[in-house]
Amino acid sequence: MLRLVGKRLVQLLMVLLFLSIMTFTLMKLAPGDPVLSILQADKLNVTRADEAKLREEFGFDQPLYVQYGKWMQGLFRLDLGHSYLTGEPVWEEMMKRLPITLQLTAGALVVMLFISFPLGILGARYPNKWPDQISRVLALIGASVPSFWLGLFLIYFFAFRFQLLPSTGRDTWFHMILPSLTLGFSLAAVYARLLRAGLLDSLSQEYIRAARARGVPERRILWRHALRGALLPIITVFGTSIGHLIGGSVVVEMLFSWPGLGSMAIEAIFGRDYPVIQGYVLLTGVFVVGMNLLVDLSYRLVDPRIRFRKEDS
């Protein structure tokens, strides 16, 4: 177990190093000039000397490898630099926005669970019958509809047409409903199909037939035996879903004016705020790799037959 954790931590460091190099390189190759963006944002009448002074202050007059080396030195101290636009430390800004994004992520996961589990269980319990057909149609809709279109649809009907829910902001818990539905509905479609396939596979196993032969009630077979075996593929996908929710919340946060990490990243991209963009990419990478580690460790709890012998060797 300790070797598995150590191996995953090494992989985390390698992923972060790769992300840091790629992000830093792509930011330098991207069109636009952060210095000009800052000067235009301030609406100042500046001279060439002022522009050169600002470049020297940000270190843009130095070679790229020197800029990257200084940024990596700060990264080892958890110092991601300061925002070009606000002047605030990037780490502090992200820590202010992170709970807001995690709040939206939690709401999306709740929506996903409440939609996917009933659809997946009904589809497996009544295969090729009308509950399964409804499950397939809803799963197809959820997988096909883009998040921004679904968000606009929900805003139009529930906020504009019937005025039942607020469309923007996060003042109350009601403000979470529409963005959580938008973000969680597409995930629910994927998990519903995964759960249905997993349950159908589990229900066809020998130990399920043996339990039925012993007279075990069908409900107990479904919830205590088949469902446990069907959770393995769901847990596998769940690790990448967290990264998808945090990274994919960019469009939803902008659509609903949700002040989380996604909206911060969009503002940084338009403002050529390189330190904020680099910090956002690294934080997303940490969540993805960290969740994959937790998924690997959780396999033992779901299926005792898994012992990680190959991983520990």
N, C-alpha and C positions, 0 to 999 in steps of 0.2 A: 504493500500500500504506500509506504513512504517513497519507494522508488518510483511509483507511478506519479505521485505528487511532484517529486523532484523533476521527473522527465517533462511533465506538463509545464512546470515553471520555466524550465529551459526553453521549451517551445514558445512560451509566452514572451520571453526576452527576445527570441529570434524574430517572432512576428512583429513585435514593437520596433525592433531595429529596422526590419524591412519597411514597415509602414512609415517610420521616420524618414528614411532615405527617399522613398517614393513620394511622400507628401512634400518634403522639402524641395525635391527636384521639380515636381509638377507645379508647385507654387511659383518657382522662379521662371518656368517656361510659359506660364499662363500669360495671356495678353493683359495689358494694363499696368499702371505704375501706382503703387501704394502711396508714394510721396505726392504725386499729383492729385490722387483721390483725397488725401488728407487736406491738402491746400485748398482744393475746390470746396471740400466740405466746410472748411472754416471761412470761405468766402473772403479771403484776404488778397490784397494786391501785393504779390510777392515778387521778388527779384530772383535772378539766377543765383545770387549769393545765398539767399534764404533757402532756395531749393537744395543747393549744395550742402548747406549747414545741416538741413534735416536729413539728407542722405548719410552724412557722416555720423549724425546722432544715432540713426538706426543701424549703422554699420554696413550700409549698402555699397560703400566705396571699397570694401574689402573683398578679396576673392571668395568664391562660393564655399570652398572647403573650410576657410576660416570662419565664415558665418555659421556653417553647419557645426563645426567643432565647438564654437561658443554656445550654440543652442543645446547641443548634447551635454555640455558641462552643466548647464542650468537644469537640464532634464534629470540628471542624476541627483540633484538637490530638490526635485519636485518644483523647480522654478521654470515655468513654461514661458517666461517673459511677460511683457506688458502689452496690452492691446494698443494698436496704433491709433485707434479712433477715440477711445475713452481714457487711455493711460492707466487703467486699472490692471492689476495682476490677472493673467489669464486663468490661473488656478482658482482664484477667488471667484471670478465671474462664472466659471463652470460649476463650482460648488453651489453657487446661488441658484443656478438654473437646473442643476441635476435633479433635486427633489421634485421640481415641477414636472419634468419629463417622466420621472419614475411614477409620479401620481397618475399621469395619463397612461403610462404603460400598464400599471396595475388595473386601471379601469378597462383597458382593452383586453387584458387577460381574463377578467371577470366576464366580459361579453363573450369572449371566445369559448369559455367553459360552459356558459349557460346555453349557448347555441349548439356547439359541436357535440357535446356529450348526449343530449337527447336525440339529435339527428343520427349520430353514429350508432347508438344503442338500438333505436327503432329500426334503422336500416339493417342491422345484423339480426335483430329478433324476428323481423318479418321480411326476409329477402324476396325481392322481385314482386312485392305487394305494394299497395298504395302508400304505406308509410315510407317504404324504401324509395318509391318514385318521388315523393315529396322531398325526401332527403337529398336525392340526386339533383333535383331541379334547384333547390336552394344552394347546394354546394357548387353547382355550375355557375349560378348567378354570382355567388360570392367570389369565386375564382376569376370570373371574367370582367367584372365591373371595376374600373380604376378607382383608387381611393378618392381622388379629387372630384370625380363625377358623383360618387356616392355622397361625399360631403356636401356638394352643392345641392344634390337632391334632398338630403335631410334638412339643410338650411331652408330651402324653399318651402317645404311642406310643414315642418314643425316649428320653424322660427318666423317665417314670413307669412305663409298662408293661414295657418291656424294659430300662430303666436302662442304655442304651448311651452316652448323651451327657448332659452337665450342662445344666440348664435356665436357670440364672441366673448372673450374674457374668461376669467376664472374666479369670479367673486363668490359664487356659491357652488354647492355640489351639483346643482342642476346644470351648471355650465360644462360639467364633465360628460354629460350623457351623449351629446351629439358627436364630439370628437372621439369618445371611446367606442361608440358604435361604428364610426367610420374606420377606425384603426383595427378594431377587433373582428369585423365581419368577414374580411377576406381571409384572415387566419382561421376563423371558424370553419370555413369551407374546406380548407386543407385538412384540419384535424378531424372533421367529421368523416371524411373518406378514409383517413388513416385508421380511425377507431373502428369503423365498420369492417375494413379489411382485416384488421387484427383480431376482432371478435369472431369473425367467420372462421379464421384460421384456428383460433383457440377452441372454438366449439366443435371443431372436427377432430380434435386430438383424442388419443386413446383414454387419457385420464378423465376426460369429460364423459365419454361413453361409459366408463366404469362407474363414475359418480351417479349417472342416471340409472345404471343397473342396480345400484344400491338403494335407489329410491330417494336420492337427495332432491329437494325441491328445485324446480327450474330457476326460480329467482335467486336462490342461494348459489347455484352453479354459475349463473351469469355474473353476480356481483363479487363473489369471493374467490372464484377460480378463473373463469374465462377473462374477466376484465383485467385481472392482474397480469396475465400473460400478454394481453393486447396493449398494455401500456409501454412496453419496451420501444417500439418504433416511435411512439408519441414523445417519449422522453428524449429520444435521439434528436428529433426535429426541434424539440423545445429549446435546446441550447442555441441554435441558430435563430430561432424566432425572437429571442430577446434582443439580439443584435439587429434583427430586421425591424423590431418595434422602435428601438432607440434611433436607428438610422432612418427608418421609413417615416418617422414622425415629423420629418422636415416639412413635407407638403401639408400634412394635417395641422400642424402647429401654425403655419402661415395662413392657412385657410380659416382657422377659427381664432386667430390672434392669441394663441396660447404661448405665453412667454417662457418657453423651455429651451433646451439645447438646440433643437431644430431651428427655431426662429433666430437664435443667436448665430448659428452657422450660416444661415442665409444672409443675415446682415453683414457678417464678416466677409462672405464671398463678394457681395456687391461693393463693399468698402475696401477690398484687397487687404483685409486685416489678417496677414499671414500667421502670426502667432496663435490667434484664436482658431483658425482653420486647422492648423497642425495639432493643437491641443484637442480639438473635437475628434479628429480622426484617431488619435492615439487612445483617447478615452473609450471610443466605440470599440476599438480593437481589444482593449482590456476586458470589456464586458463580454465580448464574443468568446475569447479564449477562456476567461474565467468561468463562464456558464458551461462551456464544453467540459471543463474539468469537473464541475459539480455534477454534470450529467454522467460522466464516467463513474464517479464515486457513488452515485445513486443507483446504479445498476444492481449492486449487491443487495440493496434494500428491497428492490422490486422482485428480483429473481435470485434466490439464494444459490442457484446452480452456477452462477457466474462468480468466479474467484480471482479474476485478473492474473492468472498464473503467467500467461504470456507477457503481460505488461510488466509484472514484477521481476521477470527473469532478465 
